[in-house]
Structure formats: structure tokens, C-alpha cells
């Protein structure tokens, strides 16, 4: 069975107060940019992170995207997902002659980092 199928409860982790605080702060304010956890073997690093999974809400992601991009917010999409969406809209615009779809394509390109 996958380890993430039944994670250890985050609240049951004893000790490691600094790690737990860092993880919780990052959950509250993702602009922190992540948490680097290091320590000796057996100190509960993986247990804390796996326990955190239960605290997170389910999110919608682009199917098959390795970066779990947001399906509608271009600023939260990977370059690959943005280009895929751009291509789909450009094909639709060409087929249907939609000026609005072309405008959206240019909007996507503005956010694309490629």
C-alpha cells in the first residue's frame, strides 16, 4: 500500500516543534516559498511531511502535468500547461474564427515564461 494512502496524523507527531511550525507557516502563507528540512535518520522528517497531506485541501490540477498546474489560472500554470492551453485555443480560434480566443491566446502568452 502507498505510504500516502494512510499518513500518520500531523497532530500526533511528538517533538520536532520547529519543523511543525515551519510546515504550518508555509501552509498559511505559501509565499514563504517552501521549507527545507534536514536531520539525521529517524528524526521524523518524512512523517511530518506525510502527515501534512491531511491538512491540505484537495485541489484541481491539469491532468498529466508533472507540476500540478492550476487548470484556469495562467499565473499558476507551468510553461508546458500554458503552451498546451494556448495551442488548444489557437486551434479553436482558427476553426471557428473567434477573435476572442485569439485575444485569450495573447493573454496566455503574456504570462508564459518560455
C-alpha positions in Angstrom: 0.0 0.0 0.0 1.2 3.5 -0.8 2.6 5.4 2.2 0.4 8.4 1.3 -2.8 6.3 1.4 -2.8 6.3 5.2 -0.5 9.0 6.5 0.4 9.4 10.1 -1.6 12.2 11.7 0.3 15.5 11.8 -1.0 16.3 15.3 0.4 13.0 16.6 4.0 13.9 15.8 5.8 14.4 19.2 8.7 16.8 19.3 10.1 18.5 16.2 8.3 21.7 17.1 10.5 23.8 14.7 9.7 21.5 11.8 6.0 21.5 12.5 5.9 25.3 12.9 7.8 25.8 9.6 5.4 23.5 7.8 2.3 25.2 9.3 3.6 28.7 8.5 4.2 27.6 4.9 0.7 26.2 4.7 -0.7 29.5 6.0 1.5 31.7 3.8 2.8 29.9 0.6 4.7 33.0 -0.4 7.3 31.8 2.1 8.4 29.5 -0.7 8.8 26.2 1.0 10.6 24.6 3.8 14.0 22.9 3.8 14.0 20.1 6.3 17.2 18.3 7.3 18.2 16.0 10.1 19.5 12.6 11.0 17.8 9.4 10.0 14.7 8.7 12.2 14.0 12.2 13.3 10.6 12.3 11.7 11.2 14.4 8.6 9.1 12.3 6.2 6.5 11.6 8.9 5.9 15.3 9.4 5.6 16.0 5.7 3.3 12.9 5.1 1.1 13.9 8.0 0.8 17.4 6.5 -1.1 15.9 3.5 -4.2 15.5 5.5 -4.2 19.2 6.4 -4.3 20.3 2.8 -7.5 20.8 0.8 -8.0 18.9 -2.4 -7.0 21.0 -5.4 -7.9 20.9 -9.1 -4.9 20.3 -11.3 -4.2 19.9 -15.0 -4.3 16.1 -15.7 -0.9 14.7 -16.6 1.0 17.9 -15.8 4.0 17.0 -13.6 3.9 20.4 -11.9 0.2 20.1 -10.8 -0.7 23.3 -12.6 -3.9 25.2 -11.9 -6.4 24.4 -14.7 -7.7 28.0 -15.2 -5.2 30.5 -13.5 -2.5 31.1 -16.0 -0.1 32.6 -13.4 -0.2 29.2 -11.6 0.5 27.1 -14.7 3.7 25.5 -15.8 5.0 26.6 -19.2 4.0 23.2 -20.7 0.4 23.6 -19.5 0.3 27.2 -20.7 1.5 26.3 -24.1 -0.9 23.3 -24.3 -3.8 25.6 -23.4 -2.6 28.2 -25.9 -2.4 25.6 -28.7 -5.9 24.4 -27.9 -7.3 27.9 -28.0 -5.4 28.8 -31.2 -6.8 25.7 -33.0 -10.3 26.6 -31.8 -9.9 30.2 -32.9 -8.7 29.1 -36.3 -11.5 26.6 -36.7 -14.3 28.9 -35.6 -12.8 32.3 -36.5 -13.2 33.6 -32.9 -11.4 36.9 -32.2 -12.0 36.5 -28.5 -10.0 33.2 -28.5 -7.1 34.9 -30.2 -7.2 37.7 -27.7 -7.0 35.0 -24.9 -4.1 33.4 -26.7 -2.2 36.6 -26.5 -3.2 36.9 -22.8 -1.7 33.5 -22.2 1.5 34.4 -23.9 1.9 37.4 -21.7 2.1 35.1 -18.6 4.2 32.4 -20.3 7.8 32.3 -19.2 9.0 30.4 -22.3 
